[in-house]
């Protein structure tokens, strides 16, 4: 039988599409990217229908990404300064669909503003969770803390500290694979939805992991990491636009 699945799109440092009429705008600032290898067979059951683990050299990855969300806005309206600005920490997986579109799947998104959490859960079916959080920088050291309030598991936490090192002049294939993701897959009323995003090329820095105490990964239904992350990166951030879900390419059934 001939497979209808397309070959995954190339990994590119720049977005392969535009978002001239954005659905959402925001900025992601002071990001810490921590990644561990994962068995694709363990990850596969946690992905939306119509997607599969995206792999590099036979491996897939679990990401713990902590940052500051800044001024979330709708369409072309100005971003909201208070409700749209907050710390966030997410647990994410790497996915590809039958159209070859690479993306991320969020297993959890802890954020410190209750109203955006409630709206994202109700309107977009995203696994946002309300948490007490902080992001603090002292010189080259950035510390991210999170402790979950609602819905649960209550008390799930993370405390991450990194020391920022020199800029990454030429990212490796793995670093592009982990950071240059131009959309997300999400289950939406029983269907798989793809939401594209665009932003400038990531300014990346090497980072030294000073501390990582967390149980967010286990709370997201994944095995707790047994070793240190295989990749630790920092970025000062980028402005981001989310476009509208695209129509399915011709000749491929909609997931």
LUMFINU-103673 format. One record per residue: residue number from 1; x negated, y, z negated of N, C-alpha, C in turn. Coordinates in pm, 1 decimal. Atoms other than C-alpha are relative to their C-alpha. Layout:
! LUMFINU-103673
    k      n.c1      n.c2      n.c3     ca.c1     ca.c2     ca.c3      c.c1      c.c2      c.c3
  NUM         X         Y         Z         X         Y         Z         X         Y         Z
...
This chain:
! LUMFINU-103673
    k      n.c1      n.c2      n.c3     ca.c1     ca.c2     ca.c3      c.c1      c.c2      c.c3
    1     -85.3    -119.1       0.0       0.0       0.0       0.0     -89.1     124.4       0.0
    2      77.0    -123.7      -8.1    -132.7     345.7      92.2      43.1      93.3    -112.8
    3     -31.2     -90.2     109.6    -153.8     580.8    -207.8      38.2     137.2      54.3
    4     -42.2    -134.5     -37.6      30.5     912.9    -175.6     -72.9     106.9     -81.6
    5      72.0     -96.5      81.6    -197.1    1073.7    -432.0    -115.1      62.1      78.8
    6     107.2     -70.7     -68.1    -433.6    1335.3    -298.2    -128.0      -3.6     -82.7
    7     129.2      -8.8      67.5    -801.6    1354.8    -379.4       0.3     126.5     -85.2
    8       2.4    -120.8      83.5    -855.7    1597.5    -671.5     -68.9     116.3      69.8
    9      56.9    -120.0     -59.7    -926.1    1952.6    -560.7    -142.0      21.6     -51.4
   10     137.0     -24.9      46.2   -1288.9    2069.8    -582.9      -1.7      79.5    -130.4
   11      21.7     -80.8     120.2   -1416.9    2208.6    -911.8     -69.2     127.9      44.3
   12      54.1    -127.4     -46.2   -1477.1    2577.1    -843.6     -10.3      97.7    -116.4
   13      20.0     -97.6     106.8   -1613.8    2851.8   -1069.0      94.0     118.5      12.7
   14     -94.8    -108.3     -24.7   -1371.3    3100.7    -910.8     136.3     -59.8      32.0
   15    -134.5      56.9     -20.9    -991.8    3055.6    -889.8      27.4     -27.6     146.9
   16     -31.1      34.3    -138.5    -870.0    2878.8    -574.7     130.0      62.4      50.2
   17    -127.7     -60.5     -38.8    -542.9    3077.1    -571.8      10.3     138.2     -63.1
   18     -24.0    -135.1      50.9    -409.3    3426.1    -643.9     122.0      -0.6     -91.4
   19    -120.6     -20.3      81.4    -153.8    3553.2    -894.8      40.1     145.7      13.5
   20     -34.6    -138.8     -28.3     -38.5    3874.2    -729.1     126.2      43.4     -73.4
   21    -124.7     -29.4      70.6     300.3    3852.1    -903.4       3.1     -84.2    -127.1
   22      19.3      85.7     117.6     210.0    3725.3   -1250.0     127.2     -18.5     -81.0
   23    -106.2      28.8      95.4     456.0    3560.8   -1482.8     -40.9      47.4    -138.7
   24      55.2     -40.6     129.0     231.9    3625.9   -1785.5    -138.8      58.8      19.9
   25     135.8     -51.7       4.0     -77.9    3834.8   -1852.9     -48.3      -4.6    -144.9
   26      59.8       6.6     133.0    -316.4    3811.6   -2148.6    -150.8       2.6      16.8
   27     145.1      16.2       0.3    -682.0    3811.6   -2244.2     -36.8    -103.4    -104.8
   28      56.2      97.1      93.6    -878.7    3532.4   -2410.1    -137.7      52.1     -39.5
   29     122.3     -64.1      47.2   -1160.1    3670.0   -2626.4     -70.2     -86.0    -104.6
   30      82.5      67.7     102.2   -1445.8    3528.8   -2839.8      31.7    -149.0      -8.6
   31     -35.6     141.1      -6.0   -1397.4    3169.7   -2731.3    -115.4     -90.7     -40.7
   32      90.8     111.2      28.2   -1569.5    2865.9   -2877.6      57.1    -124.0      66.6
   33     -40.4     123.1     -68.5   -1550.6    2556.9   -2652.7     -78.5    -116.5     -61.0
   34      61.3     121.7      52.7   -1621.4    2226.7   -2831.7      60.9    -118.9      71.8
   35     -50.7     113.2     -76.4   -1593.2    1901.3   -2635.7     -66.4    -131.3     -40.3
   36      42.9     137.4      26.5   -1618.2    1528.9   -2702.1      44.3     -88.7     116.2
   37     -42.3      96.6    -100.7   -1607.7    1239.9   -2456.4     117.5     -81.8     -54.1
   38    -116.1      80.3      37.9   -1293.2    1025.9   -2456.7      20.9    -108.5     104.4
   39     -32.5     111.2     -88.8   -1181.2     696.7   -2306.0     125.5      36.7      79.3
   40    -119.2     -33.9     -78.5    -942.4     768.0   -2014.3     122.5     -85.2     -34.4
   41    -113.8      85.8      32.6    -727.2     469.9   -2119.5      68.6      43.5    -128.9
   42     -59.5     -52.7     124.1    -671.9     632.5   -2461.0      75.3     129.5      27.8
   43     -59.3    -129.9     -32.0    -590.8     972.8   -2311.2     125.3     -14.7      86.4
   44    -107.4      11.2     -99.9    -356.6     852.1   -2032.3     140.6       0.5     -59.5
   45    -137.1       0.1      52.9     -49.6     776.4   -2252.5      44.0     133.7     -59.7
   46     -31.6    -128.3      61.7     -66.5    1129.8   -2396.4      27.4     110.1     102.0
   47     -17.8     -99.5    -105.6     -32.3    1306.6   -2059.9     142.3      -2.7      54.5
   48    -133.5      -1.8     -59.5     290.7    1417.7   -1887.9      12.0     -98.7     115.5
   49     -26.9      87.1    -114.0     451.2    1185.0   -1634.7     -42.7      70.4     128.4
   50      45.4     -58.4    -125.7     299.0    1240.0   -1290.9    -141.7      52.5      -5.0
   51     139.8     -40.7      10.7     -49.2    1321.8   -1421.9     -82.9    -117.2     -53.3
   52      92.6     101.8      49.3    -353.4    1112.3   -1506.0    -124.1      70.9     -53.8
   53     120.3     -67.0      50.5    -681.5    1181.5   -1688.8     -91.4      43.7     113.7
   54     102.3     -47.4     -92.8    -922.6    1394.0   -1490.5    -135.1     -42.8     -56.6
   55     126.4      57.3      47.2   -1268.4    1239.6   -1509.2    -117.9      56.2      78.0
   56     127.4     -33.3     -62.0   -1628.3    1324.7   -1433.9     -95.6    -112.9     -33.7
   57      87.4     117.1      19.2   -1858.7    1026.2   -1382.7      65.2    -104.0     -91.0
   58     -72.5     103.2      73.2   -1590.8     802.5   -1530.1      41.6      38.1    -140.4
   59     -34.4     -42.9     135.1   -1548.4    1003.3   -1850.2     100.6     114.4       4.3
   60     -84.2    -117.5      19.9   -1276.9    1238.0   -1965.8     -36.4      60.2    -135.3
   61      45.5     -76.9     116.2   -1292.8    1484.9   -2253.2     117.6      50.3     -83.1
   62     -91.0     -66.9      92.7   -1110.8    1621.5   -2556.7     -64.2     133.1     -37.3
   63      52.0    -131.3      31.8   -1151.9    1993.1   -2611.9      66.4      59.3    -123.0
   64     -48.8     -81.5     110.9   -1116.6    2197.3   -2929.5     -47.4     141.2      30.0
   65      33.6    -133.4     -49.0   -1103.0    2561.0   -2821.4      61.9     103.4     -94.0
   66     -45.4    -103.5      93.2   -1079.8    2849.1   -3069.6     -32.5     136.6      59.5
   67      20.4    -130.2     -62.8   -1040.1    3212.4   -2965.2      98.8     101.6     -55.1
   68     -97.7    -104.5      29.1    -850.1    3539.9   -2995.7      85.5      24.7     123.2
   69     -94.3     -41.3    -104.2    -540.9    3585.2   -2781.1      21.5     150.3     -15.0
   70      -8.0    -145.5       6.5    -510.8    3953.1   -2688.3     104.7      52.9      97.5
   71    -100.6     -76.0     -76.3    -205.7    4148.8   -2567.9      68.0     -84.2     108.0
   72     -83.3      77.5     -91.4      21.4    3888.5   -2412.2     108.1      91.7      57.0
   73    -102.3     -82.1     -63.7     252.2    4055.6   -2160.1      76.0     -77.4     105.4
   74     -84.3      61.6    -101.7     533.4    3961.5   -1921.7     -11.8      78.3     129.9
   75       2.4     -59.2    -134.0     509.5    4026.7   -1547.3    -110.5     105.9       6.2
   76      99.4    -106.7      -8.6     332.2    4358.1   -1487.7      11.9      99.8    -115.6
   77     -17.7     -88.9     114.1     440.6    4511.8   -1818.9    -124.7       0.6     -87.0
   78     117.0      -2.4      89.3     175.8    4623.4   -2068.4       7.7    -110.4    -105.1
   79       3.8     103.5     102.1      64.9    4357.7   -2313.1      43.0      52.6    -135.8
   80     -49.8     -37.4     131.6     213.9    4361.0   -2661.4    -116.6       4.3     -99.0
   81     119.2     -11.7      84.2     -42.7    4488.7   -2916.2       2.8     -85.8    -125.8
   82      -1.9      75.3     125.7      75.2    4313.8   -3237.5      47.7    -142.7      20.5
   83     -52.9     135.2     -17.0     300.5    4018.4   -3156.6     -76.3     -77.0     106.9
   84      73.3      66.6    -106.8      90.0    3946.3   -2847.9    -148.0     -14.5     -25.7
   85     141.5       6.5      33.5    -244.6    3952.6   -3029.4     -17.0     -81.9    -127.7
   86      10.7      90.0     115.1    -348.4    3669.7   -3262.3    -109.9    -103.7      26.2
   87      91.0     113.5     -17.9    -605.2    3393.0   -3325.5      77.0    -123.3      48.6
   88     -59.4     125.1     -48.9    -539.5    3058.3   -3156.3    -108.3    -108.3       4.2
   89      88.2     115.6     -15.7    -697.1    2713.0   -3163.7      80.1    -111.1      64.2
   90     -75.4     105.8     -67.1    -592.1    2442.2   -2922.3     -81.6    -126.9      15.5
   91      55.5     130.7     -35.0    -656.5    2074.2   -2868.1      49.1     -30.9     140.4
   92     -42.5      16.7    -138.5    -657.1    2003.0   -2496.9     -69.4    -118.5      65.0
   93      46.6     111.0     -81.1    -703.9    1721.2   -2249.2      -9.5      47.1     144.4
   94      26.1     -38.2    -138.7    -799.8    1722.4   -1880.1      77.5     -91.4      93.5
   95    -100.0      71.5     -78.9    -550.1    1621.0   -1614.8     -13.7      32.6     147.9
   96     -13.6     -22.9    -143.5    -494.1    1586.9   -1242.5     130.7     -64.3      42.8
   97    -129.9      53.9     -40.9    -162.6    1531.6   -1064.3      -7.6     -60.0     140.0
   98      -3.9      67.5    -129.6     -52.7    1358.5    -744.3     -34.7      92.9     115.7
   99      36.5     -97.8    -102.9    -113.5    1680.7    -547.8    -148.5      33.8      -3.0
  100     141.9     -28.3      13.1    -477.7    1682.8    -658.2     -31.6     122.1     -83.4
  101      21.6    -121.5      77.9    -429.5    1985.2    -883.7     -56.1     -35.8    -136.7
  102      61.9      21.1     130.7    -665.1    1982.1   -1180.4      58.1      99.3    -100.7
  103     -51.5     -89.8     101.7    -546.4    2128.1   -1508.1     -37.0     -47.2    -138.4
  104      13.5      42.4     138.7    -533.2    2100.1   -1882.7     137.7     -35.6     -52.7
  105    -122.1      34.6      73.1    -272.4    1945.1   -2110.2     -26.4      32.2    -146.1
  106      16.6     -37.5     139.2    -229.8    2097.4   -2453.0      73.2     -98.8     -89.5
  107     -59.9      87.1     100.4    -171.5    1853.0   -2734.8      46.7      80.0    -121.4
  108     -44.9     -90.0     105.4    -145.4    2134.3   -2989.9     -59.2     136.8      24.5
  109      47.6    -137.8     -10.1    -177.3    2513.0   -2996.8      37.6      70.4    -129.9
  110     -23.3     -69.5     126.2    -212.0    2664.9   -3342.7     -17.2     149.4      20.6
  111       4.4    -145.0     -14.9    -137.7    3038.3   -3354.5      55.5      64.1    -126.6
  112     -32.0     -62.9     128.0     -89.0    3290.2   -3633.4     122.0      91.4       3.2
  113    -119.9     -82.8      -9.3     224.4    3473.9   -3507.6     121.9     -90.4      17.4
  114    -114.4      89.7      -1.4     554.3    3300.3   -3582.2      92.0      23.4     119.1
  115     -95.1     -25.6    -109.2     768.9    3474.0   -3318.9     -51.9     -52.9     133.6
  116      49.7      62.3    -123.5     541.1    3387.8   -3021.1       0.6    -152.0      -5.2
  117      -4.7     145.7      13.8     517.9    3031.7   -3156.3     141.0     -50.7      28.5
  118    -138.5      44.0     -18.5     898.4    2999.6   -3170.2      44.3      16.0     145.0
  119     -39.2     -23.3    -139.7     943.9    3150.6   -2821.2     -66.0    -102.7      91.6
  120      71.1      95.6     -85.9     677.5    2927.2   -2662.6      55.5    -141.1     -15.8
  121     -57.7     132.9      22.3     827.8    2615.1   -2821.5     136.9     -12.4      65.9
  122    -136.8       8.0     -50.0    1184.1    2698.7   -2720.4       7.8      19.1     151.4
  123     -13.9     -36.2    -141.6    1133.4    2851.8   -2374.9     -85.6     -85.2      92.0
  124      94.5      69.1     -87.6     832.1    2658.8   -2240.6     -30.8    -142.7     -43.7
  125      24.0     134.6      53.7     834.8    2339.8   -2451.8    -148.5     -26.5     -24.6
  126     142.3      13.9      31.6     472.1    2405.3   -2543.5     -15.6     -33.0    -148.0
  127      14.9      43.6     139.1     342.3    2244.0   -2865.6     -71.7     102.8     -87.4
  128      56.0    -102.3      87.4     272.0    2571.7   -3044.6      38.7     -27.9    -145.0
  129     -21.3      21.7     142.4     241.1    2558.8   -3424.4     -46.0     124.0     -76.0
  130      29.3    -120.0      78.2     239.7    2836.6   -3681.5    -104.1     -33.1    -105.1
  131     110.4      27.1      91.6     -83.5    2853.3   -3881.2     -55.4     129.1     -58.1
  132      75.4    -110.6      58.5    -277.9    3080.1   -4112.1    -140.4      -6.9      60.6
  133     122.1       7.6     -79.9    -584.9    3176.6   -3908.6     -83.6     125.9     -14.5
  134      88.2    -117.1      -6.2    -884.6    3407.2   -3881.9    -112.8     -26.9      98.7
  135     121.3       2.8     -82.1   -1170.7    3485.0   -3643.0     -88.8     112.5     -50.2
  136      91.3    -100.4      55.2   -1470.6    3663.0   -3794.5    -136.8     -14.0      66.1
  137     133.6      -0.2     -60.9   -1797.5    3764.5   -3635.5     -95.8      81.2     -86.6
  138     106.8     -68.6      71.2   -2116.7    3858.6   -3816.8    -127.7     -21.1      78.4
  139     116.5      14.1     -86.7   -2404.2    3925.8   -3578.8      27.2    -100.5     110.3
  140     -17.6     101.8    -102.4   -2441.5    3620.2   -3355.9      81.3    -119.8     -48.2
  141     -77.3     110.6      56.2   -2229.0    3396.8   -3581.0     148.3      32.1       3.4
  142    -145.1     -15.5      -4.0   -1856.4    3350.4   -3520.9      62.0    -117.2     -75.7
  143     -68.1     101.4      80.7   -1631.5    3164.7   -3766.3     148.8       4.7      28.2
  144    -142.5      14.3     -30.8   -1283.4    3039.0   -3682.9      62.5     -91.9    -105.5
  145     -68.5      84.3      97.8   -1044.0    2907.4   -3949.7     147.9     -11.2      36.1
  146    -141.6      24.8     -28.9    -696.7    2758.1   -3918.9      54.0    -101.4    -100.1
  147     -70.5      97.3      84.6    -453.9    2587.6   -4158.9     148.7       8.1      33.3
  148    -135.2       3.8     -55.6    -114.1    2479.0   -4031.7     107.9      22.1    -106.1
  149    -114.8     -26.8      85.8     210.0    2607.6   -4182.6     124.3     -77.3      45.3
  150    -125.3      55.5     -51.9     488.1    2482.1   -3954.1     -14.3     -27.6     149.4
  151     -81.6      97.3      72.2     614.3    2249.3   -3823.5     -81.0    -108.9     -70.0
  152      76.2     101.9      70.6     346.8    1995.9   -3911.2     -86.5     -80.0      97.5
  153      14.1      26.8     143.2     161.2    1801.2   -4008.1     -52.2     121.2     -76.7
  154      34.4    -116.5      79.1     150.2    2079.2   -4264.5    -137.6     -20.1     -64.2
  155     133.1       5.6      58.9    -203.0    2158.0   -4379.9    -108.5     -44.5      95.3
  156     103.0      33.5     -98.0    -378.8    2033.9   -4065.3     -90.1     122.8      20.2
  157      90.8    -113.6      11.8    -689.0    2248.4   -4046.5    -119.9     -13.2      93.9
  158     132.1       0.1     -64.4   -1009.3    2346.3   -3872.8     -80.6     116.6     -54.6
  159      94.7    -106.0      33.2   -1313.5    2547.5   -3973.5    -122.3     -22.5      88.0
  160     106.4       9.9     -98.9   -1564.6    2609.0   -3696.1     -90.8     121.5     -15.7
  161      95.6    -109.9      -1.2   -1880.1    2819.1   -3707.6    -104.9     -29.1     106.3
  162     100.6      15.0    -104.6   -2112.4    2873.7   -3411.7     -95.4     119.2      -3.9
  163      95.2    -108.2     -19.9   -2423.4    3078.9   -3345.3     -21.6      16.2     149.8
  164       8.3     -26.8    -143.3   -2429.0    3241.5   -3002.0    -146.1       9.5      41.8
  165     135.4      -3.5     -55.1   -2744.9    3184.1   -2799.1       2.5      72.2     134.3
  166      14.9     -72.4    -125.4   -2854.3    3296.7   -2453.3     107.1     -31.8     101.6
  167    -100.2      22.4    -104.0   -2630.8    3329.9   -2148.6     -34.5    -119.9      88.0
  168      15.1     112.2     -92.9   -2577.2    3036.2   -1913.5     -10.7      58.9     140.2
  169      19.0     -58.5    -133.2   -2723.7    3148.6   -1582.3      61.3     -88.7     107.7
  170     -52.6      95.1     -97.5   -2631.5    2833.8   -1387.2      69.5    -112.8     -75.6
  171     -70.5     106.3      71.7   -2358.9    2622.4   -1551.3     -18.2    -135.6      67.8
  172       9.3     135.2     -52.6   -2392.9    2248.6   -1512.6     133.8     -43.8      58.3
  173    -125.6      53.3     -53.1   -2134.1    2038.0   -1331.8      98.4     -26.3    -112.4
  174     -88.3      25.5     113.7   -1996.4    1934.3   -1671.0      56.9     130.2     -56.0
  175     -48.8    -127.1      54.7   -1972.2    2294.6   -1793.5     104.8      63.5      89.5
  176    -105.9     -45.5     -90.3   -1777.6    2392.0   -1481.9     125.8     -85.1     -17.9
  177    -113.7      90.8      14.3   -1554.9    2085.6   -1523.8      82.8      34.6    -124.3
  178     -68.2     -24.6     127.1   -1470.4    2179.2   -1884.0      61.7     139.0     -10.0
  179     -46.3    -138.3      17.8   -1412.9    2552.2   -1838.1      75.5      56.2     120.6
  180     -62.6     -55.6    -120.8   -1309.1    2622.9   -1476.1     126.6     -78.4      32.3
  181    -127.4      70.9     -15.8    -951.9    2494.4   -1506.8     104.5     103.1      38.2
  182     -82.3    -104.4     -60.2    -703.2    2680.9   -1293.7     149.4     -29.6      -8.1
  183    -141.8      24.7      21.3    -371.0    2558.2   -1429.5      21.0     -92.3    -117.9
  184     -32.5      94.4     106.6    -192.7    2359.4   -1695.8     118.6     -84.6      42.4
  185    -112.5      90.5     -18.5      37.9    2059.7   -1681.7      76.2      -9.7    -131.4
  186     -81.5       9.2     120.0     328.0    2039.8   -1921.9     130.7     -71.3      32.9
  187    -130.9      63.9     -15.8     636.4    1823.0   -1965.4     107.7     103.3     -30.4
  188    -103.4    -102.4      13.7     940.3    2047.1   -1916.3     133.6     -62.1      37.9
  189    -129.3      64.3     -20.8    1286.7    1892.8   -1960.5     -13.3    -127.8      83.2
  190      16.7     130.3     -63.0    1159.1    1551.3   -1852.7     -76.2       0.1     130.3
  191      76.2      -8.6    -124.0     959.4    1676.5   -1553.6    -138.0      58.7     -28.9
  192     133.8     -55.0      12.9     593.2    1760.4   -1508.2      -5.1     134.2      72.5
  193      10.2    -133.9     -57.7     537.6    2132.4   -1448.1    -147.0      41.4       5.1
  194     134.9     -52.7     -14.8     217.1    2291.8   -1319.0       8.4     151.3       3.4
  195       0.6    -145.2       6.3     151.0    2655.3   -1411.5    -142.0      48.4      29.7
  196     135.4     -42.3     -38.2    -146.9    2812.5   -1228.2     -43.5     125.7     -74.4
  197      53.2    -123.2      57.9    -375.0    3077.8   -1374.5    -120.4      46.7      80.5
  198     118.6     -58.2     -63.2    -644.3    3309.1   -1244.3     -69.7      90.8    -100.2
  199      77.9     -93.5      80.7    -923.5    3501.7   -1412.3    -138.7       9.5      61.4
  200     137.1      -8.6     -51.4   -1277.2    3620.9   -1336.2     -82.1    -120.8     -44.0
  201      90.8     109.5      36.4   -1560.2    3371.2   -1349.4     -40.6      13.3    -146.8
  202      34.6      -1.4     141.8   -1638.9    3271.5   -1707.5    -141.9      52.7     -24.2
  203     134.1     -29.8      51.4   -1933.2    3451.4   -1872.7     -26.8     -95.5    -117.0
  204      24.5     103.9      99.1   -2073.4    3157.7   -2071.7    -134.3      19.1     -69.4
  205     122.8       0.4      78.5   -2334.5    3133.7   -2346.4     -17.1    -137.2     -64.4
  206      25.9     116.0      84.2   -2501.5    2838.0   -2506.8      34.1      37.7    -144.4
  207     -31.9     -27.3     140.0   -2402.3    2802.7   -2871.7     -46.1    -117.1     -85.4
  208      39.3     100.8      98.4   -2530.2    2616.5   -3175.8     115.9     -21.1     -96.2
  209    -108.5      30.8      92.4   -2267.3    2440.7   -3383.3     -54.9      -3.3    -141.8
  210      43.7      -7.6     138.9   -2318.8    2536.4   -3747.2      91.7     -81.1     -91.7
  211     -96.3      71.5      84.1   -2002.6    2379.1   -3886.4     120.8     -37.7      82.9
  212    -126.2      42.0     -61.4   -1703.8    2180.7   -3765.8      67.8     -99.6     -94.4
  213     -86.0      83.2      84.6   -1458.6    2049.5   -4024.4     140.5      14.2      53.9
  214    -132.2     -11.4     -60.3   -1123.9    1965.8   -3871.6      71.8    -132.8      -1.3
  215     -79.8     119.6     -25.7    -839.0    1721.0   -3846.4     109.0      27.9     102.5
  216     -97.9     -33.9    -102.8    -649.6    1890.6   -3561.9       3.4    -104.2     111.5
  217       5.4      98.4    -108.5    -767.8    1631.3   -3309.5      76.5    -125.4     -39.6
  218     -75.9     116.3      46.9    -636.5    1341.1   -3517.3     148.3      32.1     -11.8
  219    -140.4     -39.8      10.6    -314.3    1534.9   -3585.5      66.9       6.7     136.3
  220     -53.1      -5.1    -136.7    -273.5    1564.4   -3205.7      14.4    -138.5      62.5
  221     -21.3     135.8     -48.9    -262.4    1184.9   -3172.8    -120.5     -64.4      64.5
  222     123.7      51.7     -59.0    -624.7    1126.7   -3070.2     -92.1     -53.9    -109.4
  223      96.9      45.9      99.1    -904.0     936.1   -3244.0     -85.2     115.7     -50.7
  224      86.1    -104.7      56.1   -1098.4    1161.2   -3480.2    -141.8     -16.7      53.5
  225     137.0      11.8     -50.7   -1445.0    1240.7   -3337.9     -91.3     -66.4    -101.9
  226      93.3      71.7      87.0   -1714.0    1011.1   -3477.3    -141.7      55.8      11.0
  227     133.7     -56.4     -21.4   -2008.7    1221.7   -3357.3      14.1     149.0      27.9
  228      -1.0    -141.8     -32.5   -2105.8    1578.7   -3282.1      47.3      19.0     144.5
  229     -45.1     -23.2    -137.2   -1958.9    1736.9   -2968.1    -115.2      -7.7      99.9
  230     101.2      10.7    -104.6   -2143.0    1678.3   -2640.9     -23.7     133.6      69.2
  231      14.4    -131.6     -61.4   -2091.7    2039.8   -2533.0      54.4     105.0     -96.3
  232     -42.4    -113.7      82.1   -2073.6    2364.4   -2733.8     -34.2     126.7      77.2
  233      17.9    -122.0     -77.9   -2023.9    2690.9   -2546.4      76.4     114.2     -65.9
  234     -68.5    -122.0      45.4   -1920.8    3048.5   -2623.6      23.6      88.6     121.3
  235     -22.4    -102.5    -101.8   -1763.4    3313.8   -2402.9      59.6     123.3     -65.7
  236     -63.2    -122.4      51.6   -1687.5    3679.3   -2482.2     142.3      16.3      49.5
  237    -139.3       2.1     -41.8   -1371.8    3627.4   -2277.4      26.5      54.2     138.5
  238     -45.1     -41.3    -132.9   -1173.6    3709.0   -1965.4     146.3      45.1      -7.4
  239    -142.3     -27.6     -17.8    -842.2    3873.2   -1864.8      61.5    -108.2      87.7
  240     -61.6     116.3     -64.7    -595.9    3608.8   -1742.4     138.2      36.3      51.9
  241    -135.7      -9.3     -54.7    -289.5    3596.7   -1519.9      53.7    -140.4      24.8
  242     -69.4     124.3     -32.2     -44.6    3307.3   -1506.9     101.5      28.1     110.0
  243     -95.6     -13.8    -108.0     144.5    3270.1   -1180.0     122.7     -88.0     -21.7
  244    -120.4      82.0       6.8     478.1    3107.0   -1113.8     -30.2    -142.2      45.8
  245      22.5     138.2     -45.3     501.2    2728.5   -1071.1      14.4      -8.7     151.0
  246      -5.9       8.6    -146.7     423.6    2651.2    -703.6      94.6    -109.4      45.4
  247     -76.3     109.0     -60.8     636.8    2443.7    -472.8     -93.2    -117.7      28.4
  248      80.8     119.1     -26.6     518.9    2088.2    -422.9     -48.2       0.2     145.0
  249      49.1       9.9    -137.5     293.2    2044.4    -115.1      79.1    -102.3      80.1
  250     -76.8      90.1     -87.4     462.3    1877.5     179.3     -61.8    -138.7       3.9
  251      45.9     136.7     -17.3     439.0    1500.2     205.3     -34.0     -71.1    -127.9
  252      30.6      61.9     128.2     382.6    1437.2    -166.4     124.7      10.1     -87.2
  253    -116.6      -7.0      85.1     670.4    1344.9    -397.1     -28.7      83.2    -125.0
  254      15.6     -78.2     120.5     726.9    1582.4    -690.2      -9.2     -90.8    -120.2
  255      11.9      85.9     117.6     603.7    1426.8   -1017.1     121.7      11.6     -89.0
